[in-house]
Amino acid sequence: MLGNLIAGFIIILVGTALLPTVANQVTAAQSGNVTGASSTLVGLTTLFYALAIATAAMGIAAQGLRQVGF
């Protein structure tokens, strides 16, 4: 259980540390020849990345708590 909670915190720590890099790369990709709906979807990449980090961390933490019996 403790290992799963620590893994969840590590995922959050590394994911949030990489979030500015992902945002900068998305901005750089949008500055090119991307317009319309494509620009909107590329802009949402940062949001989807943040949601994936949060979901993965919560899933691992929930799995650890489920093993204990919560």
DRENTORKOL-3810 file (N, C-alpha, C; in nm, 4 decimals):
REM DRENTORKOL-3810
@n.u->0.0816; n.v->-0.1181; n.w->0.0000; ca.u->0.0000; ca.v->0.0000; ca.w->0.0000; c.u->0.0867; c.v->0.1255; c.w->0.0000
@n.u->0.1847; n.v->0.1272; n.w->0.0868; ca.u->0.2711; ca.v->0.2449; ca.w->0.0951; c.u->0.3467; c.v->0.2664; c.w->-0.0358
@n.u->0.3869; n.v->0.1565; n.w->-0.0988; ca.u->0.4566; ca.v->0.1679; ca.w->-0.2267; c.u->0.3699; c.v->0.2293; c.w->-0.3341
@n.u->0.2416; n.v->0.1946; n.w->-0.3355; ca.u->0.1506; ca.v->0.2521; ca.w->-0.4336; c.u->0.1280; c.v->0.4007; c.w->-0.4086
@n.u->0.1160; n.v->0.4388; n.w->-0.2819; ca.u->0.0987; ca.v->0.5811; ca.w->-0.2515; c.u->0.2227; c.v->0.6617; c.w->-0.2897
@n.u->0.3391; n.v->0.6056; n.w->-0.2632; ca.u->0.4631; ca.v->0.6743; ca.w->-0.3011; c.u->0.4735; c.v->0.6847; c.w->-0.4529
@n.u->0.4348; n.v->0.5772; n.w->-0.5228; ca.u->0.4369; ca.v->0.5813; ca.w->-0.6697; c.u->0.3421; c.v->0.6881; c.w->-0.7220
@n.u->0.2261; n.v->0.7022; n.w->-0.6600; ca.u->0.1324; ca.v->0.8071; ca.w->-0.7005; c.u->0.1908; c.v->0.9462; c.w->-0.6824
@n.u->0.2580; n.v->0.9685; n.w->-0.5703; ca.u->0.3203; ca.v->1.0988; ca.w->-0.5468; c.u->0.4351; c.v->1.1244; c.w->-0.6447
@n.u->0.5102; n.v->1.0209; n.w->-0.6777; ca.u->0.6191; ca.v->1.0374; ca.w->-0.7742; c.u->0.5635; c.v->1.0725; c.w->-0.9115
@n.u->0.4541; n.v->1.0074; n.w->-0.9507; ca.u->0.3923; ca.v->1.0397; ca.w->-1.0796; c.u->0.3472; c.v->1.1848; c.w->-1.0819
@n.u->0.2856; n.v->1.2303; n.w->-0.9733; ca.u->0.2423; ca.v->1.3703; ca.w->-0.9670; c.u->0.3620; c.v->1.4637; c.w->-0.9722
@n.u->0.4675; n.v->1.4321; n.w->-0.8987; ca.u->0.5859; ca.v->1.5181; ca.w->-0.8945; c.u->0.6526; c.v->1.5292; c.w->-1.0305
@n.u->0.6768; n.v->1.4162; n.w->-1.0952; ca.u->0.7435; ca.v->1.4180; ca.w->-1.2260; c.u->0.6526; c.v->1.4794; c.w->-1.3319
@n.u->0.5237; n.v->1.4453; n.w->-1.3267; ca.u->0.4300; ca.v->1.4982; ca.w->-1.4250; c.u->0.4159; c.v->1.6493; c.w->-1.4173
@n.u->0.4070; n.v->1.7020; n.w->-1.2967; ca.u->0.3952; ca.v->1.8471; ca.w->-1.2832; c.u->0.5266; c.v->1.9178; c.w->-1.3153
@n.u->0.6381; n.v->1.8493; n.w->-1.2943; ca.u->0.7668; ca.v->1.9092; ca.w->-1.3311; c.u->0.7810; c.v->1.9199; c.w->-1.4831
@n.u->0.7215; n.v->1.8249; n.w->-1.5555; ca.u->0.7297; ca.v->1.8267; ca.w->-1.7015; c.u->0.6186; c.v->1.9079; c.w->-1.7673
@n.u->0.5184; n.v->1.9498; n.w->-1.6907; ca.u->0.4048; ca.v->2.0223; ca.w->-1.7473; c.u->0.4450; c.v->2.1525; c.w->-1.8184
@n.u->0.5347; n.v->2.2355; n.w->-1.7632; ca.u->0.5745; ca.v->2.3562; ca.w->-1.8372; c.u->0.6445; c.v->2.3250; c.w->-1.9696
@n.u->0.7209; n.v->2.2178; n.w->-1.9744; ca.u->0.7876; ca.v->2.1789; ca.w->-2.0986; c.u->0.6849; c.v->2.1380; c.w->-2.2030
@n.u->0.5851; n.v->2.0616; n.w->-2.1611; ca.u->0.4790; ca.v->2.0220; ca.w->-2.2538; c.u->0.4046; c.v->2.1451; c.w->-2.3040
@n.u->0.3734; n.v->2.2380; n.w->-2.2142; ca.u->0.3022; ca.v->2.3599; ca.w->-2.2539; c.u->0.3841; c.v->2.4430; c.w->-2.3522
@n.u->0.5155; n.v->2.4528; n.w->-2.3294; ca.u->0.6002; ca.v->2.5285; ca.w->-2.4222; c.u->0.6052; c.v->2.4632; c.w->-2.5592
@n.u->0.6122; n.v->2.3309; n.w->-2.5630; ca.u->0.6164; ca.v->2.2608; ca.w->-2.6915; c.u->0.4842; c.v->2.2734; c.w->-2.7659
@n.u->0.3736; n.v->2.2730; n.w->-2.6930; ca.u->0.2426; ca.v->2.2915; ca.w->-2.7561; c.u->0.2326; c.v->2.4316; c.w->-2.8153
@n.u->0.2797; n.v->2.5307; n.w->-2.7423; ca.u->0.2784; ca.v->2.6682; ca.w->-2.7926; c.u->0.3660; c.v->2.6808; c.w->-2.9169
@n.u->0.4800; n.v->2.6153; n.w->-2.9155; ca.u->0.5682; ca.v->2.6182; ca.w->-3.0329; c.u->0.5028; c.v->2.5496; c.w->-3.1520
@n.u->0.4299; n.v->2.4429; n.w->-3.1272; ca.u->0.3624; ca.v->2.3729; ca.w->-3.2365; c.u->0.2501; c.v->2.4572; c.w->-3.2937
@n.u->0.1830; n.v->2.5351; n.w->-3.2104; ca.u->0.0739; ca.v->2.6190; ca.w->-3.2582; c.u->0.1231; c.v->2.7404; c.w->-3.3357
@n.u->0.2471; n.v->2.7792; n.w->-3.3157; ca.u->0.2973; ca.v->2.8979; ca.w->-3.3851; c.u->0.3279; c.v->2.8693; c.w->-3.5316
@n.u->0.3291; n.v->2.7428; n.w->-3.5686; ca.u->0.3542; ca.v->2.7056; ca.w->-3.7075; c.u->0.2301; c.v->2.7248; c.w->-3.7938
@n.u->0.2136; n.v->2.6370; n.w->-3.8882; ca.u->0.1049; ca.v->2.6487; ca.w->-3.9851; c.u->-0.0157; c.v->2.5654; c.w->-3.9395
@n.u->-0.0601; n.v->2.5863; n.w->-3.8144; ca.u->-0.1738; ca.v->2.5133; ca.w->-3.7595; c.u->-0.2858; c.v->2.6135; c.w->-3.7353
@n.u->-0.4006; n.v->2.5892; n.w->-3.7995; ca.u->-0.5125; ca.v->2.6824; ca.w->-3.7858; c.u->-0.6413; c.v->2.6061; c.w->-3.7609
@n.u->-0.7434; n.v->2.6781; n.w->-3.7192; ca.u->-0.8775; ca.v->2.6225; ca.w->-3.7051; c.u->-0.8884; c.v->2.5175; c.w->-3.5971
@n.u->-0.9594; n.v->2.4096; n.w->-3.6315; ca.u->-0.9849; ca.v->2.3018; ca.w->-3.5359; c.u->-0.8561; c.v->2.2336; c.w->-3.4932
@n.u->-0.7613; n.v->2.2251; n.w->-3.5832; ca.u->-0.6329; ca.v->2.1626; ca.w->-3.5480; c.u->-0.5629; c.v->2.2408; c.w->-3.4378
@n.u->-0.5686; n.v->2.3712; n.w->-3.4444; ca.u->-0.5070; ca.v->2.4540; ca.w->-3.3409; c.u->-0.5763; c.v->2.4341; c.w->-3.2071
@n.u->-0.7075; n.v->2.4194; n.w->-3.2094; ca.u->-0.7819; ca.v->2.3966; ca.w->-3.0862; c.u->-0.7435; c.v->2.2634; c.w->-3.0230
@n.u->-0.7356; n.v->2.1593; n.w->-3.1040; ca.u->-0.6997; ca.v->2.0281; ca.w->-3.0508; c.u->-0.5565; c.v->2.0239; c.w->-2.9998
@n.u->-0.4668; n.v->2.0900; n.w->-3.0703; ca.u->-0.3277; ca.v->2.0952; ca.w->-3.0237; c.u->-0.3210; c.v->2.1736; c.w->-2.8929
@n.u->-0.4014; n.v->2.2786; n.w->-2.8809; ca.u->-0.4047; ca.v->2.3574; ca.w->-2.7580; c.u->-0.4567; c.v->2.2783; c.w->-2.6387
@n.u->-0.5430; n.v->2.1812; n.w->-2.6635; ca.u->-0.5985; ca.v->2.0998; ca.w->-2.5552; c.u->-0.5024; c.v->1.9900; c.w->-2.5082
@n.u->-0.3907; n.v->1.9744; n.w->-2.5762; ca.u->-0.2940; ca.v->1.8706; ca.w->-2.5400; c.u->-0.2437; c.v->1.8889; c.w->-2.3970
@n.u->-0.2198; n.v->2.0105; n.w->-2.3554; ca.u->-0.1722; ca.v->2.0373; ca.w->-2.2193; c.u->-0.2767; c.v->1.9947; c.w->-2.1165
@n.u->-0.4030; n.v->2.0250; n.w->-2.1439; ca.u->-0.5102; ca.v->1.9849; ca.w->-2.0537; c.u->-0.5190; c.v->1.8329; c.w->-2.0430
@n.u->-0.5135; n.v->1.7643; n.w->-2.1568; ca.u->-0.5216; ca.v->1.6186; ca.w->-2.1553; c.u->-0.4015; c.v->1.5572; c.w->-2.0829
@n.u->-0.2854; n.v->1.6189; n.w->-2.0974; ca.u->-0.1666; ca.v->1.5706; ca.w->-2.0264; c.u->-0.1863; c.v->1.5831; c.w->-1.8757
@n.u->-0.2341; n.v->1.6977; n.w->-1.8309; ca.u->-0.2554; ca.v->1.7187; ca.w->-1.6874; c.u->-0.3614; c.v->1.6230; c.w->-1.6336
@n.u->-0.4679; n.v->1.6014; n.w->-1.7095; ca.u->-0.5711; ca.v->1.5076; ca.w->-1.6662; c.u->-0.5184; c.v->1.3646; c.w->-1.6603
@n.u->-0.4323; n.v->1.3278; n.w->-1.7535; ca.u->-0.3743; ca.v->1.1934; ca.w->-1.7535; c.u->-0.2849; c.v->1.1727; c.w->-1.6320
@n.u->-0.2081; n.v->1.2735; n.w->-1.5956; ca.u->-0.1211; ca.v->1.2640; ca.w->-1.4779; c.u->-0.2066; c.v->1.2470; c.w->-1.3521
@n.u->-0.3112; n.v->1.3280; n.w->-1.3389; ca.u->-0.3967; ca.v->1.3193; ca.w->-1.2209; c.u->-0.4693; c.v->1.1848; c.w->-1.2144
@n.u->-0.5192; n.v->1.1385; n.w->-1.3279; ca.u->-0.5917; ca.v->1.0118; ca.w->-1.3309; c.u->-0.5001; c.v->0.8942; c.w->-1.2975
@n.u->-0.3804; n.v->0.8951; n.w->-1.3515; ca.u->-0.2862; ca.v->0.7860; ca.w->-1.3237; c.u->-0.2491; c.v->0.7826; c.w->-1.1756
@n.u->-0.2225; n.v->0.8975; n.w->-1.1175; ca.u->-0.1858; ca.v->0.9026; ca.w->-0.9764; c.u->-0.3022; c.v->0.8577; c.w->-0.8878
@n.u->-0.4224; n.v->0.9021; n.w->-0.9198; ca.u->-0.5384; ca.v->0.8608; ca.w->-0.8399; c.u->-0.5657; c.v->0.7118; c.w->-0.8550
@n.u->-0.5463; n.v->0.6592; n.w->-0.9741; ca.u->-0.5679; ca.v->0.5165; ca.w->-0.9962; c.u->-0.4714; c.v->0.4306; c.w->-0.9171
@n.u->-0.3455; n.v->0.4701; n.w->-0.9145; ca.u->-0.2458; ca.v->0.3936; ca.w->-0.8392; c.u->-0.2725; c.v->0.4044; c.w->-0.6895
@n.u->-0.3097; n.v->0.5239; n.w->-0.6421; ca.u->-0.3408; ca.v->0.5407; ca.w->-0.5003; c.u->-0.4656; c.v->0.4608; c.w->-0.4624
@n.u->-0.5667; n.v->0.4595; n.w->-0.5471; ca.u->-0.6893; ca.v->0.3834; ca.w->-0.5197; c.u->-0.6598; c.v->0.2345; c.w->-0.5174
@n.u->-0.5731; n.v->0.1882; n.w->-0.6047; ca.u->-0.5361; ca.v->0.0470; ca.w->-0.6067; c.u->-0.4658; c.v->0.0084; c.w->-0.4756
@n.u->-0.3794; n.v->0.0948; n.w->-0.4276; ca.u->-0.3120; ca.v->0.0680; ca.w->-0.3006; c.u->-0.4092; c.v->0.0652; c.w->-0.1843
@n.u->-0.5049; n.v->0.1567; n.w->-0.1817; ca.u->-0.6042; ca.v->0.1575; ca.w->-0.0747; c.u->-0.6979; c.v->0.0377; c.w->-0.0841
@n.u->-0.7258; n.v->-0.0072; n.w->-0.2060; ca.u->-0.8110; ca.v->-0.1244; ca.w->-0.2249; c.u->-0.7424; c.v->-0.2508; c.w->-0.1722
@n.u->-0.6098; n.v->-0.2584; n.w->-0.1858; ca.u->-0.5357; ca.v->-0.3737; ca.w->-0.1352; c.u->-0.5427; c.v->-0.3818; c.w->0.0167
@n.u->-0.5499; n.v->-0.2665; n.w->0.0815; ca.u->-0.5568; ca.v->-0.2639; ca.w->0.2279; c.u->-0.6962; c.v->-0.3021; c.w->0.2756
@n.u->-0.7971; n.v->-0.2697; n.w->0.1972; ca.u->-0.9331; ca.v->-0.3047; ca.w->0.2353; c.u->-1.0268; c.v->-0.1881; c.w->0.2464
@n.u->-0.9874; n.v->-0.0713; n.w->0.2010; ca.u->-1.0769; ca.v->0.0445; ca.w->0.2056; c.u->-1.1786; c.v->0.0381; c.w->0.0976
END
